[in-house]
Every structure is written in C-alpha cells, then in structure tokens.
Amino acid sequence: MLQVFDYGKVPIVDIVNKILADAARRGASDIHFDPQEKYMKIRIRIDGNLVDYAEVPNNVKLNMITRIKIISSMNITESRLPQDGAIKATVEGMNLDLRVSVVPTNMGEKAVIRILDYSLSGSGIENLGFSPANYKKVLKMISVPNGIILVTGATGSGKSTTVYAFLQKLNREETNIITVEDPIEMNIEGVNQIQANSEIGLDFSTVLRSILRQDPNIIMIGEIRDTETAKIAVRASITGHLVLSTVHTNSALNTIERLLDMGVERYLLASALEGIIAQKLARKLCPHCKRKRATNEYEKNLFKKALNKEVNEVYEAEGCEECQNGYHGRIAIQEVLCINQEIRDAINMNIRKGDLKKLVYTEDTDTLLQDGLYKVTEGLTTVEEILRLIELDFDEQYQGKKVILNDNDPTPQPLNNEINNSSDNNAKVGPRTLNDFISNNERKNF
C-alpha cells in the first residue's frame, strides 16, 4: 500500500526525514526517487526487490531532490552532471549512515539513497551464514601471515560486510592495518583508513605505493578495479603482507581468470593467492509463516545430484503481515576456495580451464548451488530462490536455457535456434550452471 503525505501542510524537510526513517525501519537497502512524466515515484528495495512506496506530485519533486542534495552536501545549483554525497544523521531516534547518488535523466534528476547497515560485520564472522566447514576454512584462510584473500560477487552481494568482519577479527594491538577505500563505508577503531580520491590523483594504485612504506601487516583494498592495482596488490602480498580485497566476479574460477586477464603474472598469482570467497544473497524465509511441503520429482533429483541426499520435504514461502511475500531478510550463500599446492601448480602451468575447474571444484569445495541447497534443507530459504540466483550466473549466450535433470542426458537444452548455432554449446557455461554441478557430482561418485 502506497504511503500518502500531505505535501501542502507538512514541510518537505519532515517528509524526507519520514521517508528515510521509515525505509530504514522496514529493512530497506536502497531508496529510489524516480522522476516520471506525471509524478515522481519512490521505491524502496527490500530483500533485494524494489517495491513501490509513494508518489510525489511534480510540483514538489524539485524541492524533495533539492532537500536530499542539501543534506548530502551536494551542489544544489548543478543539475546537469551526476553527483555523489553522504548523509550521517540521527532521524527519529535512528542513527543513519547513507550514501547518495544523483544523476540527470530526461524527466529530471533521479536520486538513489543507499542505507548502510554493517551490524553483521560487528557481530562476527560466525554470524555471516558460513556453513561449519566453510567457517573453519575462512578462519584458517585469514590466519596466514601473508597472501591475498579475495571476496567476490555482484554489487550488493555483501562483499564489504564480509571484508569488514574479517578486519574486525584481525584488528589486534600488535597489527598495523591500513585500508584504501572509495568510499569509506564503516569506521573501525584502531584501523588506519584512507579515502581514495581520483580527482586529485589519489587513486588506489597511488595510495598502495605509499601504504607499503607505512610498515603494514594487513592491507585492505576496497576493490581491485584495474590492472595496476591488481599487480601492486599481488606483489604486496608476496612481500610479507596479508591483503584483503573484493572483485566483481561470480565464482572462484572466474576470479582466477579475471586476475590473469588483468595482466597479473601467473607465477606471482600462483604464489600469492590464498583464498577466494564467492557469495550471493538469497532471500530468507519468514519464520512466522513458512510451511513445509513435499518435494517434487525435479527437486528430489536436484538434491540427489547436488548433495547426494534424499530430501522429501522443503519449506516454501507463504506470506503474512510480518514479511514480504513470505520472505524476511537475506542470508548469504557462499563458495569458499582454499588454494592448495595442486591449484598453484595448475595456475603456474597454464592448464586448460576444464582441468583447472576439476581441481577447484572437488569434494572439499561446496559450490554456491550446494551451499544454497544445504540452506534449503535447513529451512532458511527456498529451492525457487536458489535456482533464481544460479540462473543469473549463466553466460549471456546461455540465457533462456532450460536445465533438464535426466540421468541419461543431463546437458542443458537450448530453447532457441541461436544457441543451437553455437560451435561449442558447453564451452562457455560458467562453473555454477546445473550441468557443471551434475558432471562435478558424477565425478565425485554422487
């Protein structure tokens, strides 16, 4: 149900405060102010999905955008160029930490406010949703004295939350931790945090060179975005420093390929890389209304192939006053890869991608699909939600495929002639497509 405000009697300052506080209380991650021809639509993102929140008359929308720009320290006279800002304020008793972006559109300026919530980072690694096996691997991973650890995933997949949780765990009196970020999203006492600013030449690579002269034990790079940053980060990790960073890739295998594509020398990457954590966020079932149902044949076959388990019942979303369509909150599904000597040798020797994939996805590494399905069996999320996330990982030419779970022919079946015209239908399927999981499980005698 849309919120209605009395724009004629209530000051725009109070309306904006109400929107910010209400969105935060509802657990929203973003607030969108979308200008349209007849009005400006406000939408909020809850558990990954945008929902309509309010409609703002055109005679008010300029004042609302101006108010947002004022409190986020933007130039209110500039409406032709994109601007970024931040808001730190107490609104209706709530301490809000917000990031604001404004861009010009053909209908006026569009604003997006991201609501930062790093409460999970402060609560410890054990509360990030890692399975017991993955949790042990993560603790082992961050205990090494030097090397590079990467957290990967799409925008909004919780990478920063995970990295900040690692920093909290590693933040001890005897260690010198320095970060370079853009922007600094969470202040951590005892950690030296540097805000990058490319407009004045203070980019990631420039800061990294100076950091290495600051006697650091641990370096955190907000994101590896270019070749120069990647090379410096890897070299720093083999000279006695533990380096944490994030990369926008969707699996452990793709992360290795991305760094090689960035020009990092194979022998350096093989020596430096200690671990990769790929993650996504799945919507979490509402504990108040979730209900059990019997699994269908498709799902039984899926669990058998992926987990080697007979699963006869799963929970499904129902919907109640406490949730959004049966879901409330999100939970991370993770793929944790510890780099062993066999993988190091494979990277160094430049073996084929298919052979490297077999070394990466062994019995010791649960794929995202497997970790997600484990969480389905625990009643935390649904099969539909996991398959929705996994399908997003298909390469572009494989969009629209239907996965056929059949023991005799487990290969994905194309739904259009364009895919049939491909010279190698399986060559570019990512390591987390269902076909790969099935072949992987067969290799493990599932």
C-alpha positions in Angstrom: 0.0 0.0 0.0 1.4 3.4 -1.1 2.3 6.0 1.6 0.4 9.3 1.3 1.9 12.5 2.6 0.2 15.9 2.9 2.6 17.9 0.8 0.5 21.1 1.3 0.7 21.2 5.1 3.8 19.1 6.1 7.3 20.7 5.4 9.4 18.9 2.8 12.1 18.5 5.5 9.8 16.4 7.7 8.6 14.3 4.8 12.1 13.4 3.7 13.0 12.5 7.3 10.0 10.4 7.5 10.9 8.5 4.3 14.4 7.9 5.4 13.4 6.6 8.9 10.5 4.5 7.6 12.7 2.8 4.9 15.4 2.1 7.5 12.8 0.6 9.9 11.5 -1.7 7.1 15.0 -3.0 6.5 15.4 -1.4 3.0 18.8 -1.3 1.5 18.0 1.5 -1.1 15.5 4.3 -1.7 14.9 5.2 -5.3 13.4 8.6 -6.4 12.4 8.0 -10.0 11.1 11.1 -12.0 8.3 10.3 -14.4 6.1 12.3 -16.7 3.1 12.7 -14.3 4.8 12.3 -10.9 8.0 11.1 -9.2 7.8 7.6 -7.9 9.6 6.5 -4.7 10.5 2.8 -4.5 12.4 1.0 -1.7 14.5 -2.1 -2.1 13.6 -4.8 0.5 15.4 -8.1 0.5 16.7 -7.4 -3.0 13.4 -6.5 -4.6 12.1 -3.0 -5.4 8.6 -2.2 -4.1 6.5 1.0 -4.7 6.5 3.3 -1.7 5.0 6.6 -2.6 4.1 9.0 -5.5 5.3 12.6 -5.3 3.5 15.4 -7.3 5.6 17.1 -9.9 5.2 20.5 -8.2 7.0 19.0 -5.1 9.7 16.7 -6.7 12.2 19.5 -7.3 12.0 20.6 -3.6 12.4 17.0 -2.5 15.5 16.4 -4.7 17.0 19.7 -3.5 16.5 18.8 0.1 18.3 15.4 -0.5 21.1 17.3 -2.2 21.4 19.8 0.7 21.7 17.2 3.5 24.1 15.1 1.5 26.4 18.1 0.8 25.9 18.3 -2.9 25.8 21.4 -5.2 22.2 22.3 -5.5 22.8 24.6 -8.5 24.2 21.7 -10.6 21.6 19.6 -12.2 23.4 18.6 -15.5 26.1 16.3 -14.0 26.0 13.3 -11.7 26.9 13.9 -8.1 27.7 11.7 -5.1 27.2 12.5 -1.4 26.7 11.1 2.1 24.4 11.6 5.0 25.2 10.8 8.6 22.4 11.9 10.9 20.0 10.9 13.6 16.4 10.8 12.3 13.5 9.9 14.6 16.0 8.4 17.1 17.7 6.3 14.4 21.4 6.7 13.6 21.5 6.6 9.8 24.6 6.2 7.6 23.6 6.9 3.9 25.3 7.1 0.5 23.5 9.3 -2.1 23.8 9.4 -5.8 22.0 11.8 -8.1 22.0 11.6 -11.9 20.2 13.7 -14.6 17.5 12.0 -16.7 15.2 13.2 -19.4 12.5 13.6 -16.8 14.6 15.3 -14.2 17.1 14.3 -11.6 17.0 10.7 -10.2 18.3 10.1 -6.7 19.2 6.8 -5.1 20.0 6.6 -1.4 21.8 3.5 -0.1 21.2 2.7 3.6 24.4 1.2 5.1 24.0 -1.4 7.8 27.2 -3.0 9.0 25.7 -4.5 12.2 26.5 -8.0 10.8 30.2 -7.0 10.4 30.4 -6.1 14.0 28.7 -9.3 15.2 31.5 -11.5 14.0 32.3 -13.9 11.1 30.3 -16.6 12.8 27.1 -14.7 12.0 27.7 -14.3 8.3 26.0 -17.5 7.3 29.0 -19.7 6.7 28.4 -23.4 7.0 30.6 -25.1 9.7 33.0 -26.4 7.0 33.3 -23.0 5.3 33.7 -21.2 8.6 36.7 -23.4 9.5 38.2 -22.7 6.1 37.7 -19.0 6.5 39.4 -18.9 9.9 42.3 -20.8 8.5 42.5 -18.5 5.5 42.7 -15.3 7.4 45.3 -16.7 9.9 48.1 -16.8 7.3 50.8 -14.1 7.7 50.9 -13.1 4.0 49.0 -13.7 0.8 45.9 -12.3 -0.9 42.3 -13.2 0.0 39.5 -12.1 -2.3 35.8 -11.7 -1.7 33.8 -11.8 -4.9 30.3 -11.3 -6.1 28.0 -8.8 -7.8 27.2 -5.4 -6.5 25.0 -5.7 -3.4 26.1 -9.2 -2.6 27.5 -8.4 0.9 31.2 -8.3 -0.1 32.0 -5.2 2.0 30.2 -6.7 5.0 32.3 -9.8 4.8 35.6 -7.9 4.4 34.8 -5.6 7.4 34.0 -8.7 9.5 37.5 -10.0 8.6 39.1 -6.7 9.6 37.2 -6.8 12.9 38.6 -10.3 13.6 42.1 -9.3 12.6 42.2 -6.0 14.4 44.6 -6.5 17.3 47.0 -4.3 19.1 50.1 -5.9 17.6 49.0 -5.4 14.0 49.1 -2.4 11.7 46.1 -2.4 9.4 45.7 0.1 6.6 42.8 0.3 4.2 42.3 2.3 1.0 38.6 2.6 0.1 36.2 4.6 -2.1 34.2 5.4 -0.1 35.0 4.5 3.5 31.8 2.8 4.4 32.4 1.9 8.1 34.8 3.5 10.6 36.8 0.9 12.6 38.6 2.0 15.7 42.3 1.1 15.5 42.4 0.8 11.7 44.0 3.4 9.5 41.5 4.1 6.7 42.3 6.2 3.6 39.7 7.7 1.3 40.7 7.4 -2.3 40.1 10.5 -4.5 40.9 10.0 -8.2 40.0 13.7 -8.9 43.2 14.8 -7.2 45.3 11.8 -8.3 44.8 9.9 -5.1 43.7 6.6 -6.7 44.1 3.1 -5.4 47.5 2.4 -7.1 49.0 5.7 -5.8 47.8 5.1 -2.3 49.0 1.5 -2.3 52.6 2.5 -3.2 52.6 4.8 -0.2 51.0 2.2 2.1 53.9 -0.2 1.5 56.2 2.4 3.1 53.9 2.5 6.2 55.1 -0.8 7.7 51.7 -2.5 7.4 50.8 -6.1 8.5 47.4 -6.1 6.8 46.2 -4.1 3.8 42.6 -3.9 2.7 41.8 -2.6 -0.8 38.2 -1.7 -1.2 38.1 -3.1 -4.8 40.5 -4.3 -7.4 39.4 -2.3 -10.4 42.3 -2.1 -12.8 45.5 -3.8 -13.9 47.9 -1.6 -11.9 46.0 -2.1 -8.6 45.9 -5.8 -9.2 49.6 -6.1 -9.8 50.6 -4.0 -6.8 48.2 -5.9 -4.6 49.6 -9.2 -5.6 53.2 -8.1 -5.2 52.4 -6.6 -1.8 51.0 -10.0 -0.7 54.2 -11.9 -1.6 56.4 -9.4 0.3 55.1 -10.3 3.7 51.7 -8.6 3.8 48.2 -10.0 4.1 46.0 -8.3 1.5 42.2 -8.4 1.6 40.1 -7.1 -1.3 37.0 -7.5 -3.4 36.5 -8.3 -7.1 33.3 -8.3 -9.2 33.2 -11.9 -10.4 30.7 -14.6 -9.8 32.8 -17.6 -8.9 36.2 -18.7 -7.6 37.2 -20.0 -11.0 36.2 -16.8 -12.8 38.2 -14.8 -10.2 41.4 -16.5 -11.1 40.7 -15.9 -14.8 39.9 -12.2 -14.2 43.2 -11.6 -12.4 45.1 -13.3 -15.2 43.2 -11.2 -17.8 44.3 -8.1 -15.8 47.9 -9.0 -16.6 49.0 -10.4 -13.3 51.9 -12.8 -13.9 51.0 -16.4 -13.4 53.9 -17.2 -11.2 53.0 -14.3 -8.9 49.3 -15.2 -8.7 50.1 -18.8 -8.0 52.4 -17.8 -5.2 50.2 -15.0 -3.7 46.6 -16.3 -3.8 45.5 -17.8 -0.5 41.7 -18.0 -0.8 38.6 -16.9 -2.7 35.1 -16.4 -1.2 32.3 -16.0 -3.8 28.9 -15.1 -2.4 25.4 -14.1 -3.2 22.5 -13.1 -1.0 19.3 -15.2 -1.0 16.0 -14.1 0.4 15.4 -15.7 3.8 12.1 -17.4 4.6 9.9 -15.7 7.2 10.0 -17.8 10.4 6.4 -16.8 11.2 4.6 -18.2 8.1 6.9 -20.7 6.3 5.4 -24.0 5.8 6.5 -27.5 4.8 5.6 -29.2 1.5 6.6 -32.4 -0.3 9.4 -32.1 -2.9 8.5 -32.8 -6.5 10.5 -35.2 -8.7 12.5 -32.4 -10.2 13.6 -31.2 -6.8 14.3 -34.7 -5.5 16.6 -35.3 -8.5 18.3 -32.0 -7.9 19.1 -32.7 -4.3 20.3 -36.2 -5.2 22.6 -35.0 -7.9 24.0 -31.9 -6.0 24.0 -33.2 -2.4 23.7 -37.0 -2.7 20.8 -36.7 -0.3 17.2 -37.9 -0.4 15.1 -34.8 0.5 11.4 -35.4 0.7 10.3 -32.1 2.3 11.3 -28.5 2.0 9.8 -25.2 3.3 8.1 -22.8 1.0 7.1 -19.1 1.2 3.6 -18.3 2.4 3.3 -14.6 3.3 2.0 -12.8 6.4 1.9 -9.3 8.0 5.5 -9.8 9.2 7.2 -10.3 5.8 7.3 -9.5 2.1 5.6 -12.4 0.2 6.9 -15.0 2.6 10.5 -13.7 2.9 12.1 -11.5 5.6 15.8 -10.6 5.4 18.5 -12.2 3.4 21.1 -14.9 4.0 24.5 -15.4 2.2 25.2 -18.4 0.2 29.0 -18.9 -0.2 31.6 -20.8 -2.1 34.9 -20.9 -0.2 38.1 -22.0 -2.0 41.4 -22.5 -0.2 44.2 -22.5 -2.7 46.3 -25.7 -2.4 49.6 -26.6 -4.0 47.9 -28.5 -6.8 45.9 -25.4 -7.8 49.0 -23.3 -7.5 50.9 -25.6 -9.9 47.9 -25.6 -12.3 47.8 -21.8 -12.4 51.5 -21.6 -13.0 51.5 -24.3 -15.7 48.6 -22.6 -17.6 46.5 -25.8 -17.8 43.2 -25.9 -19.7 40.2 -24.2 -18.0 38.3 -27.5 -17.8 41.1 -29.2 -16.0 41.5 -26.3 -13.6 37.8 -26.4 -12.9 38.2 -30.0 -11.8 40.9 -29.0 -9.3 38.8 -26.1 -8.0 35.5 -27.9 -7.5 36.4 -31.0 -5.5 34.8 -32.6 -2.5 36.5 -30.0 -0.3 34.7 -27.1 -2.0 30.9 -26.7 -1.9 29.7 -24.8 -4.9 27.2 -22.0 -4.5 24.4 -24.3 -5.6 25.4 -26.9 -3.0 25.7 -24.4 -0.2 22.3 -22.9 -1.2 20.6 -26.3 -1.2 22.1 -27.1 2.2 20.4 -23.9 3.5 17.1 -25.0 1.8 17.3 -28.3 3.8 17.8 -26.2 6.9 14.6 -24.3 6.2 16.4 -21.0 5.7 15.4 -20.3 2.1 13.6 -22.0 -0.9 14.6 -24.0 -3.9 13.0 -21.4 -6.1 15.1 -18.6 -4.6 18.4 -20.6 -5.1 17.6 -21.5 -8.7 16.7 -17.9 -9.4 20.2 -16.8 -8.2 22.0 -19.6 -10.0 20.3 -18.9 -13.3 21.6 -15.4 -13.2 25.2 -16.8 -13.5 24.7 -18.2 -17.0 26.8 -16.6 -19.6 24.9 -14.2 -21.9 24.6 -16.6 -24.8 23.1 -19.2 -22.5 20.3 -17.0 -21.1 16.9 -18.7 -21.7 18.2 -22.3 -21.3 16.1 -24.9 -19.6 18.0 -27.3 -17.5 16.8 -30.9 -17.9 17.5 -33.1 -14.9 17.8 -36.5 -16.6 20.4 -39.2 -15.7 20.7 -40.2 -19.4 21.1 -36.7 -20.7 21.9 -34.0 -18.1 23.0 -31.4 -20.5 21.1 -28.0 -20.6 18.7 -27.9 -23.5 18.6 -24.7 -25.6 15.2 -23.0 -26.1 16.1 -21.2 -29.3 18.0 -21.8 -32.6 20.6 -19.1 -31.8 22.1 -21.2 -29.1 22.0 -24.3 -31.4 24.1 -22.4 -33.8 27.0 -22.2 -31.3 30.0 -24.2 -32.3 30.6 -25.4 -28.7 27.4 -25.3 -26.6 29.2 -26.2 -23.4 32.4 -24.2 -23.8 31.3 -21.0 -22.0 28.9 -22.3 -19.4 30.0 -20.9 -16.0 31.2 -23.4 -13.4 28.0 -23.0 -11.4 25.5 -23.9 -14.1 23.5 -27.0 -13.2 25.2 -29.1 -15.9 28.6 -28.4 -14.3 27.3 -29.3 -10.9 25.9 -32.6 -12.2 29.1 -33.6 -14.0 31.1 -32.5 -11.0 28.9 -34.7 -8.7 29.3 -37.6 -11.0 33.0 -37.2 -10.9 32.7 -37.4 -7.1 30.7 -40.6 -7.5 27.5 -39.0 -6.3 
